[in-house]
Amino acid sequence: MSVPDSSGDPLSRERAHLTHSRAALRSMREDVESLDIRDVTANWVNAEVLTRQIEERVKALADLSHTPLFFGRLDYLHSPGADRAEGAEESEGREAPFLQGRRWETGGRFYIGRRHVHDADGDPMVIDWRAPVSQPFYRASKKNPLDIALRRRFGYTAGDLTAYEDEHLSDPTDSPGAAATSKLLQQEIERPRVGPMRDIVATIQPEQDEIVRSGLGGSVCVQGGPGTGKTAVGLHRVAYLLYAHRDRLARTGTLVIGPNASFLHYIEQVLPALGELEVKQATVDDLVAHVEVRGTDEAAAAVVKGDARMAEVLRRAVRSHVTMPVEPVVVVRGSRRWRVPAYELEVIVRELLDRDIRYGAAREALPQRIAHAVLVQMERSGEAPDDRVQDAVARNTAVKAAVKEVWPPVDPAKLVLRLLSDADFLATHAEGILTEDEQKTILWSKPARSVKSAKWAAADAVLIDEATDLVQRTHSLGHVVLDEAQDLSPMQYRAVGRRCTTGSATVLGDLAQGTTPWATRSWEEALTHLGKGDAVVEELTAGFRVPTDVITYASRLLPHIAPGLTPVASVRENPGFFEVRPATADLADTEVVAACEELLRNEGSVGLIAADARVPALAEALTAAGLTHLAPGEETTLTTRLTLVPASLAKGLEYDYVVLDEPRAVVDGEPDERTGLRRLYVSLTRAVSGLIVTHAAPLPPQLSQDRSES
């Protein structure tokens, strides 16, 4: 095991270890780049596969100059147990033979980082944060030191190691009382944010780590208020599962689902920074993109279309295409004619219906069932047909014609088109499920002529996805992460659930931030629709991102939007900057611009959040003032740090400083007050260091309690 020289200044020794570790990582990358595969590839296909694997390996071994290679150190009192050692080797994909079977000296020193690094002899320079031997870095405390003598955290400035902080967890002279807050931990949490979301691997807390390291076999739902780190926990859980179950997930696949493209762009660098390059990202709309969405629904129509009862309406509509046979099937083979009577065909059809298998699978099974009935007759007559004869009979023209008549193919998009266009067809299959008013709500006033000409809404695409699965099974992945899940409709949950029927899921969200008319009312209900009713629900209530004064102010809305939820308790020592500024109507835009200019004098990103209807006017005011600004999804830089954010797109984003324009307008921009207050709650909680609220209109009364600024 590589241990720095004990002489000299501790900080200099740690810097030396960082330098040697970077050199070791560079050597690992050069070793991969120098691999010659000419003698081990049997054909061009093997060569292409190996070349791609090598390219991916080189990318994974990249040394990111502004990303610390390691962020902590553990000094064990005794050698780590065999279970930890062997687990680390297995999880590293056999990259770490130094751990298994090694004779240990007393204790051991491990540098904890984003990925494993070893020297030329195979000895570890840095241990992957996901390895079992790294777990005490996140879990150990003075009350339960987990055999750790010393935990050291490192501080960095622009990629340079500049500080360290020690905790002597097993020192008997230290009191095991309340642990002092780590200054480096606070600095890392409060570090200015420019660019996309970054990982939290150096600051994962014990309650977060328990979720991150929970097993692949079970599903987990994380209820977390603003700033509790639920999104980061979900992404780090993916990274951990890929580490611990790499071969399995390489076969079955993983997927991260977010609410919109801006959000996915914001989080897309987290997993690559942790060495995971192959995880796919998508929105729910991407998953169900069977048709082009060009229209929108009224809220009432979208609510009905998103209701789980629509699944039964669709099931009935699909199965209605099956008709009972009225004519026999006559198969001619050579000089013989084999006749399957209509009553026997009806028995076959009813058996398939009773099995309740997918429509397409049953349709594929029907000709084989008919052929089997013919073969039974052949055997009774003394013939000895084999499987080839049965396959030939199943392909017989008469059999195929009967299948087409009795069990015709179903086009899911055409089926949904008919349901939404034909009042009688909808009434037949919605009887006892949807009321007459609900049926009228979802019927199109002007029926489309074809699938291509229809102005499909987002909820229609979800219905088509449901119908598609009734016809043919949807491919299931090994693990799915669903973020901002509180905004999904029951039918959207079903669409996501189809993508992990044989796998597991991590569901992330906050019931208080549900801003759709169909927003989730309870996680138990949502998980049932997802098909994961046995998932464990965890709640994160410690706030690491939103300053104390800001979250306290925003939490005034909770009794009105989510009465049963526990308010987030900020653990930040810095209360943050918070101010509510009234303005006159004629100077409202000027005040907003002035607030942006004020906050831009600080280091870090600035978000101007406003009701969607106010965005054009504010964009014009910013341009007139010479303030360059970005739209959500565009990456901030050191020279352009201001983003103008419509309130409808603010969810999941974060900025060092936020100016919130006209809270009343944010509330009024939604179809009902509760949804508007939830949208306001989201907008108020995007700041990491400071928030300025500007308003000319009166504040919503739910915010005005005990506050004179309004």
C-alpha positions in Angstrom: 0.0 0.0 0.0 1.4 3.4 -1.0 1.8 5.6 2.1 3.4 9.0 1.9 6.6 9.8 3.6 6.0 10.6 7.3 8.5 13.5 7.3 7.8 17.1 6.4 4.7 19.2 6.4 1.4 17.2 6.3 -0.1 19.4 3.5 3.0 19.0 1.4 2.8 15.2 1.8 -0.8 15.1 0.8 0.0 17.3 -2.3 2.8 14.9 -3.2 0.3 12.0 -2.9 -2.1 13.9 -5.2 0.7 14.4 -7.7 1.8 10.8 -7.6 -1.9 9.7 -8.0 -2.4 11.8 -11.0 0.7 10.3 -12.6 -0.6 6.8 -11.8 -3.9 7.6 -13.4 -2.1 9.0 -16.5 -0.1 5.7 -16.7 -3.3 3.7 -16.4 -4.7 5.6 -19.3 -1.6 5.3 -21.4 -1.5 1.5 -20.8 -5.1 1.3 -22.2 -4.2 3.5 -25.1 -1.2 1.4 -26.0 -3.2 -1.9 -26.2 -2.6 -3.8 -29.4 -5.7 -5.8 -30.3 -4.6 -7.1 -33.7 -3.7 -10.6 -32.4 -6.8 -11.1 -30.3 -9.6 -10.2 -32.7 -11.0 -13.0 -34.8 -12.9 -10.7 -37.1 -13.9 -7.1 -37.8 -16.9 -7.4 -35.5 -14.7 -8.3 -32.5 -12.3 -5.6 -33.5 -15.0 -3.0 -33.5 -16.4 -4.1 -30.1 -12.9 -4.1 -28.5 -12.0 -0.8 -30.0 -15.2 0.8 -28.6 -14.6 -0.7 -25.2 -11.0 0.7 -25.2 -12.3 4.1 -26.2 -14.8 4.1 -23.4 -12.2 2.9 -20.9 -9.9 5.8 -22.0 -12.7 8.3 -21.4 -13.4 6.8 -18.0 -9.8 7.3 -17.0 -9.8 11.0 -17.9 -8.2 13.3 -15.3 -10.5 16.3 -14.9 -8.2 19.2 -13.9 -10.7 21.0 -11.8 -12.2 17.9 -10.2 -10.3 16.6 -7.2 -8.9 13.1 -7.7 -9.5 12.4 -4.0 -11.4 14.3 -1.4 -10.8 12.4 1.8 -8.6 9.9 3.7 -9.4 7.1 6.2 -6.9 5.7 8.7 -8.2 2.4 10.0 -7.2 1.1 13.5 -7.1 -2.5 12.2 -7.0 -4.0 8.7 -10.4 -3.9 6.9 -12.3 -7.2 7.0 -12.2 -9.7 4.2 -15.8 -8.9 3.2 -14.9 -5.3 2.6 -11.7 -6.2 0.7 -13.3 -8.8 -1.5 -16.3 -6.6 -2.1 -14.0 -3.9 -3.3 -12.2 -6.2 -5.7 -15.4 -7.6 -7.2 -17.0 -4.2 -7.6 -14.0 -2.9 -9.3 -14.3 -5.5 -12.1 -11.2 -7.3 -10.9 -9.1 -4.1 -11.1 -7.9 -4.3 -7.5 -6.2 -7.6 -6.8 -4.2 -5.8 -4.0 -7.2 -6.1 -1.7 -7.9 -9.8 -1.8 -5.5 -12.1 0.1 -3.1 -9.3 1.1 -1.3 -9.6 4.4 -2.1 -6.4 6.2 -0.1 -4.3 8.5 -1.9 -2.9 11.5 -4.6 -0.6 10.2 -4.5 0.9 6.7 -4.6 4.3 5.0 -7.0 4.8 2.2 -7.5 7.9 0.0 -11.1 8.2 -1.1 -12.0 9.6 -4.5 -14.3 9.4 -7.5 -12.6 6.4 -9.0 -10.0 3.8 -8.3 -6.3 4.5 -9.1 -3.4 2.1 -8.7 0.3 2.3 -9.2 2.5 0.2 -11.5 2.7 -2.6 -8.8 -1.1 -2.7 -8.5 -1.1 -1.0 -5.1 -3.9 1.5 -4.5 -3.3 5.2 -4.7 -7.0 6.1 -4.5 -10.0 4.0 -3.6 -13.4 4.4 -5.3 -15.9 6.1 -3.0 -18.3 3.2 -3.8 -16.1 0.4 -2.5 -17.1 -1.1 0.9 -13.8 0.0 2.4 -14.8 3.6 1.7 -18.2 3.5 3.4 -17.0 4.7 6.9 -16.0 8.0 5.3 -19.7 8.7 5.1 -21.1 6.7 8.0 -18.5 6.9 10.8 -19.0 9.1 13.9 -17.5 9.5 17.3 -20.4 7.5 18.7 -19.8 4.8 16.1 -16.3 5.2 14.7 -16.5 1.9 12.6 -12.8 1.2 13.4 -11.7 4.5 12.0 -8.9 6.3 13.8 -8.8 9.4 11.5 -11.1 10.9 8.9 -9.4 13.6 6.9 -11.3 15.9 4.5 -9.4 17.9 1.8 -10.1 21.4 0.6 -9.4 22.5 -3.0 -9.1 25.8 -4.8 -9.2 25.6 -8.7 -8.0 22.0 -8.5 -5.2 22.6 -6.1 -5.1 21.0 -2.7 -5.0 23.9 -0.3 -6.4 22.6 3.1 -7.3 19.6 5.2 -9.4 19.0 8.3 -9.1 16.0 10.7 -11.5 14.1 12.9 -10.0 11.8 15.4 -13.0 9.5 15.7 -11.5 6.9 18.1 -9.5 9.2 20.4 -10.7 8.2 23.9 -9.8 11.7 25.2 -12.4 13.3 23.0 -16.0 13.5 24.1 -18.5 11.7 21.8 -21.0 14.5 22.1 -22.4 16.6 19.2 -20.0 16.6 16.3 -18.6 20.0 15.2 -19.7 21.1 11.8 -17.0 20.5 9.2 -15.9 23.9 7.8 -14.6 22.2 4.6 -18.0 20.5 4.2 -19.8 23.8 4.6 -17.4 25.4 2.1 -18.0 22.7 -0.5 -21.8 23.0 -0.1 -21.7 26.7 -0.4 -19.1 26.8 -3.2 -20.4 29.1 -6.1 -22.2 27.2 -8.9 -21.3 28.1 -12.5 -22.1 25.6 -15.2 -24.1 22.3 -14.9 -24.9 20.4 -11.7 -21.9 18.8 -10.0 -21.6 15.7 -7.9 -21.9 15.6 -4.1 -19.6 12.7 -3.6 -17.4 14.6 -1.2 -20.4 15.7 0.9 -22.8 12.8 1.1 -24.4 12.6 4.5 -25.1 9.4 6.5 -28.8 9.4 5.8 -28.1 10.0 2.1 -25.5 7.3 2.0 -27.9 4.7 3.3 -30.2 5.4 0.3 -27.3 5.5 -2.2 -26.0 2.0 -1.1 -29.4 0.3 -0.8 -29.6 -2.9 -2.8 -30.5 -3.3 -6.5 -33.3 -5.8 -5.7 -35.7 -3.3 -4.1 -37.2 0.0 -5.2 -36.8 3.2 -3.2 -38.9 6.3 -3.1 -37.2 9.5 -1.7 -39.4 12.3 -0.5 -37.2 15.3 -0.1 -37.9 19.0 0.2 -35.8 21.7 -1.6 -32.1 21.4 -1.1 -32.1 18.0 0.6 -30.1 16.5 -2.2 -32.6 14.0 -3.5 -31.6 14.4 -7.2 -27.9 14.0 -6.3 -28.7 11.0 -4.1 -30.6 9.4 -7.0 -27.7 9.9 -9.5 -25.1 8.7 -7.0 -27.3 5.6 -6.4 -27.1 4.9 -10.1 -23.3 5.2 -10.0 -23.2 2.9 -6.9 -25.4 0.3 -8.5 -23.4 0.3 -11.7 -20.3 -0.2 -9.6 -21.7 -3.0 -7.5 -23.7 -4.8 -10.2 -21.9 -3.7 -13.4 -22.3 -6.9 -15.4 -26.0 -7.3 -14.7 -26.8 -3.7 -15.5 -24.6 -3.7 -18.6 -27.0 -6.4 -19.9 -30.3 -4.9 -18.7 -29.6 -1.2 -18.9 -30.2 1.9 -16.7 -32.2 5.1 -17.4 -32.6 8.5 -15.7 -35.9 10.2 -16.3 -36.3 13.9 -15.7 -39.1 16.4 -16.2 -37.7 18.3 -19.2 -34.7 18.8 -21.5 -33.4 21.8 -19.5 -33.3 19.7 -16.3 -31.6 16.8 -18.0 -29.0 19.1 -19.5 -28.3 20.5 -16.1 -27.6 17.1 -14.5 -26.0 15.4 -17.5 -22.4 15.9 -16.2 -22.8 14.3 -12.8 -22.5 10.6 -13.8 -19.6 11.2 -16.3 -17.7 13.0 -13.5 -18.2 9.8 -11.4 -16.8 7.6 -14.3 -20.2 6.4 -15.6 -20.6 7.3 -19.3 -23.3 4.9 -20.5 -26.4 5.9 -18.6 -29.2 7.1 -20.8 -31.4 10.1 -20.0 -34.9 10.9 -21.2 -38.1 12.6 -20.3 -41.5 10.8 -20.1 -42.4 12.4 -23.3 -39.4 10.9 -25.0 -40.4 7.4 -23.8 -43.9 7.6 -25.3 -43.0 9.4 -28.5 -45.0 7.2 -30.8 -46.6 10.2 -32.5 -45.6 13.8 -33.0 -47.2 16.0 -30.2 -48.5 19.2 -31.7 -51.5 20.0 -29.6 -52.4 20.8 -26.0 -55.2 19.7 -23.7 -57.4 21.7 -21.4 -56.5 20.8 -17.8 -59.8 18.9 -17.3 -59.2 16.8 -20.4 -55.6 16.0 -19.4 -56.7 15.0 -15.9 -59.2 12.4 -17.3 -56.7 11.1 -19.9 -54.1 10.7 -17.2 -56.4 8.8 -14.9 -55.5 5.2 -14.3 -59.1 4.2 -15.3 -58.1 4.9 -18.9 -56.1 1.7 -18.8 -59.2 -0.4 -18.5 -60.9 1.6 -21.2 -58.0 0.9 -23.5 -57.9 -2.8 -22.6 -61.6 -3.2 -23.4 -61.1 -1.3 -26.7 -58.2 -3.5 -27.7 -59.9 -6.8 -26.9 -63.1 -5.7 -28.7 -61.4 -6.4 -32.0 -61.6 -10.2 -31.2 -64.7 -11.8 -32.7 -65.9 -15.3 -32.2 -65.5 -17.5 -35.3 -68.7 -18.5 -37.2 -67.1 -20.5 -40.0 -64.9 -23.6 -39.8 -61.3 -23.6 -41.0 -60.6 -26.1 -43.8 -56.9 -27.0 -44.4 -56.0 -28.8 -47.6 -52.8 -30.9 -47.6 -52.3 -33.0 -50.6 -55.5 -35.1 -51.2 -56.7 -34.7 -47.6 -59.0 -31.9 -46.2 -58.8 -31.2 -42.5 -61.8 -29.4 -41.0 -61.7 -27.5 -37.6 -65.3 -26.6 -36.8 -66.4 -23.2 -35.6 -67.2 -24.4 -32.1 -63.7 -25.8 -31.6 -62.2 -22.6 -32.9 -64.3 -20.6 -30.4 -62.9 -22.7 -27.5 -59.4 -21.9 -28.7 -60.2 -18.2 -28.9 -61.8 -18.1 -25.5 -58.9 -19.9 -23.9 -56.5 -17.3 -25.2 -58.8 -14.5 -24.0 -59.0 -16.1 -20.6 -55.2 -16.2 -20.3 -55.3 -12.4 -20.6 -51.9 -12.3 -22.4 -51.0 -9.5 -24.6 -53.1 -9.1 -27.7 -50.1 -9.5 -30.1 -48.8 -12.6 -28.3 -52.2 -14.2 -28.4 -52.6 -13.4 -32.1 -49.2 -15.1 -32.7 -50.3 -18.1 -30.7 -53.7 -18.6 -32.4 -52.4 -20.1 -35.7 -50.3 -22.6 -33.8 -53.3 -23.5 -31.7 -55.4 -24.1 -34.8 -52.6 -26.1 -36.4 -52.3 -28.2 -33.3 -56.0 -29.0 -33.6 -55.4 -30.2 -37.2 -52.4 -32.3 -36.1 -54.6 -34.0 -33.5 -56.9 -35.0 -36.3 -54.0 -36.2 -38.4 -52.7 -38.4 -35.6 -56.2 -39.9 -35.0 -56.2 -40.9 -38.7 -52.9 -42.7 -38.3 -50.5 -40.1 -39.6 -47.3 -39.1 -37.7 -46.9 -35.4 -38.3 -43.9 -33.5 -36.6 -43.3 -29.9 -35.7 -42.5 -29.0 -39.3 -45.9 -30.1 -40.3 -47.5 -28.0 -37.6 -45.5 -24.9 -38.7 -46.6 -25.5 -42.3 -50.3 -25.8 -41.2 -50.0 -22.6 -39.2 -48.8 -20.8 -42.3 -51.6 -22.2 -44.4 -53.7 -19.6 -46.3 -56.9 -20.7 -44.7 -55.5 -20.5 -41.2 -54.0 -17.1 -41.8 -57.3 -15.9 -43.2 -59.2 -17.1 -40.2 -56.7 -15.5 -37.8 -57.1 -12.2 -39.7 -60.8 -12.4 -39.4 -61.0 -13.5 -35.7 -58.0 -11.7 -34.3 -57.1 -8.8 -36.6 -54.0 -6.7 -36.1 -54.5 -3.5 -33.9 -52.7 -0.3 -34.6 -52.4 1.5 -31.1 -52.4 5.0 -32.5 -55.5 4.3 -34.7 -57.2 2.8 -31.7 -56.7 5.9 -29.6 -57.7 8.1 -32.5 -61.0 6.3 -32.7 -61.6 6.4 -29.0 -61.1 10.2 -29.0 -63.1 10.8 -32.2 -66.0 8.3 -32.1 -68.4 9.0 -29.2 -70.2 5.7 -29.6 -66.9 3.7 -29.6 -65.7 5.5 -26.5 -69.1 5.1 -24.7 -69.1 1.4 -25.4 -65.7 0.8 -23.8 -65.9 3.5 -21.0 -69.3 2.3 -19.7 -69.2 2.1 -16.0 -65.7 3.6 -15.9 -66.0 7.2 -17.1 -69.0 9.4 -16.6 -70.8 10.9 -19.6 -69.3 14.3 -18.7 -65.8 12.8 -18.5 -66.3 11.2 -21.9 -67.4 14.5 -23.4 -64.3 16.2 -21.8 -61.8 14.0 -23.7 -63.7 13.7 -27.0 -62.2 15.8 -29.8 -64.6 18.5 -31.0 -63.1 18.2 -34.5 -62.1 14.5 -35.2 -58.9 14.1 -37.1 -58.9 12.2 -40.4 -55.7 10.3 -39.8 -53.0 9.5 -37.3 -50.6 11.9 -39.1 -53.0 14.8 -39.3 -54.1 14.6 -35.7 -53.0 17.3 -33.3 -51.9 14.9 -30.5 -51.4 16.2 -27.0 -48.9 14.8 -24.5 -51.5 12.8 -22.7 -52.6 11.2 -25.9 -49.1 9.9 -26.5 -49.2 8.2 -23.1 -52.5 6.5 -24.0 -50.9 5.2 -27.2 -48.0 3.9 -25.2 -50.5 2.0 -22.9 -52.2 0.6 -26.0 -48.9 -0.4 -27.5 -48.0 -2.4 -24.4 -51.4 -4.1 -24.5 -50.5 -5.3 -27.9 -46.8 -6.0 -27.4 -44.7 -6.1 -24.2 -42.5 -3.1 -23.5 -38.8 -3.7 -23.0 -37.8 -3.6 -19.3 -34.6 -2.2 -18.0 -32.5 -3.2 -15.0 -32.9 0.1 -13.1 -34.8 3.4 -13.6 -34.4 6.6 -11.8 -37.5 8.9 -11.9 -36.9 12.4 -10.8 -39.5 15.1 -10.0 -42.0 12.3 -9.9 -44.6 14.2 -8.1 -45.8 15.8 -11.3 -46.7 12.6 -13.1 -50.2 11.4 -13.8 -51.2 7.8 -13.0 -51.0 6.9 -16.6 -47.5 8.4 -16.9 -46.4 6.3 -13.8 -47.7 3.2 -15.6 -45.6 4.2 -18.7 -42.5 4.4 -16.6 -43.3 1.3 -14.7 -43.5 -0.7 -17.9 -39.8 0.2 -18.4 -38.8 -1.5 -15.2 -41.2 -4.4 -14.7 -38.3 -6.9 -14.2 -36.0 -4.3 -12.7 -36.1 -1.8 -9.8 -36.7 1.9 -9.5 -35.5 5.0 -7.6 -38.3 7.5 -7.3 -37.4 11.1 -6.3 -39.7 13.9 -5.6 -41.4 16.4 -3.2 -45.2 16.3 -2.8 -45.1 20.0 -2.0 -43.6 20.8 -5.4 -46.3 19.1 -7.5 -47.4 21.7 -10.0 -49.7 19.8 -12.4 -53.4 19.5 -12.0 -52.9 15.7 -11.7 -50.0 16.0 -9.2 -49.4 13.0 -7.0 -51.4 13.1 -3.7 -49.4 10.3 -1.9 -46.4 8.2 -2.7 -48.2 5.0 -1.8 -50.7 5.7 -4.6 -48.0 6.7 -7.0 -45.9 3.6 -6.3 -49.0 1.4 -6.9 -49.5 2.9 -10.3 -45.7 2.4 -11.0 -46.1 -1.3 -10.1 -43.7 -0.9 -7.2 -46.1 -0.9 -4.3 -43.5 -2.6 -2.1 -41.0 0.2 -2.5 -39.5 1.7 0.7 -40.3 5.4 1.2 -37.5 7.4 2.7 -37.8 11.1 3.8 -34.9 13.6 3.6 -35.6 16.7 5.8 -32.1 18.1 6.3 -31.5 21.0 3.9 -28.0 21.5 2.6 -28.6 23.9 -0.3 -31.3 26.5 0.6 -30.2 29.1 3.3 -32.0 29.1 6.6 -33.9 32.4 6.1 -35.0 31.5 2.6 -36.4 28.0 3.5 -38.1 29.4 6.6 -39.9 32.0 4.5 -40.8 29.5 1.8 -42.1 27.0 4.4 -44.9 29.4 5.3 -46.6 28.0 2.2 -46.5 24.3 3.3 -49.7 24.3 5.4 -51.5 25.5 2.3 -49.9 23.1 -0.3 -48.9 20.0 1.6 -50.1 20.0 5.2 -48.7 16.7 6.2 -45.1 17.2 5.2 -42.2 17.9 7.6 -40.6 21.3 6.8 -37.0 21.2 5.6 -34.6 22.2 8.4 -31.5 23.9 6.9 -28.2 22.7 8.4 -26.4 25.7 6.9 -24.5 27.8 9.4 -24.7 30.7 6.9 -28.3 32.1 7.1 -27.8 33.5 3.6 -28.9 36.8 2.1 -32.6 37.3 1.9 -34.7 40.5 1.2 -38.2 41.3 0.1 -38.3 44.6 -1.9 -41.6 46.3 -2.7 -41.7 48.5 -5.8 -44.1 50.8 -7.6 -45.8 49.5 -10.7 -44.0 51.9 -13.1 -40.5 51.0 -11.7 -41.1 47.2 -11.2 -38.8 46.2 -14.2 -36.2 48.7 -13.2 -36.1 47.2 -9.6 -35.7 43.7 -11.1 -32.7 44.8 -13.3 -31.1 46.6 -10.3 -31.4 43.5 -8.2 -29.8 41.4 -10.9 -26.9 43.9 -11.2 -26.5 43.9 -7.5 -26.3 40.1 -7.2 -23.9 39.8 -10.3 -21.3 41.7 -8.3 -21.0 38.5 -6.2 -19.2 35.4 -7.4 -21.5 32.6 -8.8 -24.6 32.2 -10.9 -27.7 34.3 -10.8 -31.2 33.2 -11.8 -34.0 35.6 -12.5 -37.3 33.7 -12.0 -40.6 35.1 -13.2 -44.1 34.1 -14.2 -44.0 32.8 -17.8 -46.1 35.8 -19.0 -43.6 38.2 -17.5 -40.5 36.7 -19.3 -40.7 38.7 -22.6 -40.9 42.1 -20.8 -38.0 41.2 -18.4 -35.9 39.9 -21.3 -36.4 43.3 -23.0 -35.5 45.2 -19.8 -32.3 43.1 -19.3 -31.2 43.7 -22.9 -31.9 47.4 -22.6 -29.7 47.5 -19.5 -26.9 45.7 -21.3 -27.2 42.5 -19.2 -26.5 39.4 -21.2 -28.6 36.5 -20.1 -29.2 32.8 -20.9 -32.3 30.6 -21.2 -32.7 27.5 -19.0 -30.6 24.6 -20.4 -27.9 27.0 -21.7 -24.7 26.6 -19.7 -23.5 29.5 -17.5 -19.9 30.6 -17.9 -17.6 32.9 -15.9 -18.6 35.7 -18.3 -22.3 35.0 -18.6 -23.8 34.1 -15.2 -27.4 35.4 -15.5 -30.2 33.1 -16.5 -33.8 34.2 -17.1 -36.0 31.4 -16.0 -39.8 31.0 -16.6 -41.3 29.8 -13.3 -42.7 26.7 -15.2 -39.1 25.5 -15.9 -37.5 26.4 -12.5 -38.1 23.0 -10.9 -34.9 21.1 -10.2 -32.6 24.0 -11.1 -30.4 25.9 -8.6 -28.4 29.2 -8.7 -26.1 30.9 -6.2 -28.4 33.9 -6.1 -32.0 34.3 -7.3 -34.2 37.3 -8.0 -37.9 36.3 -7.9 -40.1 38.7 -9.7 -43.8 39.2 -8.7 -44.8 36.2 -6.6 -48.5 37.1 -7.1 -48.0 36.7 -10.9 -46.4 33.3 -10.4 -49.5 32.1 -8.4 -52.0 33.7 -10.9 -50.2 32.0 -13.8 -51.6 28.6 -12.8 -55.1 27.2 -13.2 -55.8 27.1 -9.5 -54.4 28.7 -6.3 -52.9 25.5 -4.8 -51.0 24.8 -8.0 -49.9 28.4 -8.1 -48.7 28.4 -4.5 -46.7 25.2 -5.2 -45.1 26.8 -8.2 -44.2 29.8 -6.0 -42.7 27.4 -3.4 -40.5 25.9 -6.1 -39.4 29.4 -7.3 -38.6 30.6 -3.8 -36.3 27.6 -3.1 -33.8 27.7 -6.0 -31.2 29.9 -4.3 -28.0 28.6 -2.6 -26.7 31.8 -1.1 -29.2 34.6 -1.5 -32.7 35.6 -2.6 -34.3 38.9 -3.5 -38.0 39.0 -3.9 -39.3 42.1 -5.8 -43.0 42.9 -6.1 -45.3 45.8 -7.1 -48.5 43.7 -6.6 -49.4 42.6 -3.1 -47.8 39.4 -1.9 -49.9 36.3 -1.6 -51.4 36.4 1.9 -49.9 33.0 2.7 -46.5 34.6 2.6 -47.4 37.8 4.5 -47.6 36.3 7.9 -45.7 38.2 10.5 -43.8 40.1 7.8 -43.8 43.8 7.4 -42.0 44.1 4.1 -45.1 43.3 2.0 
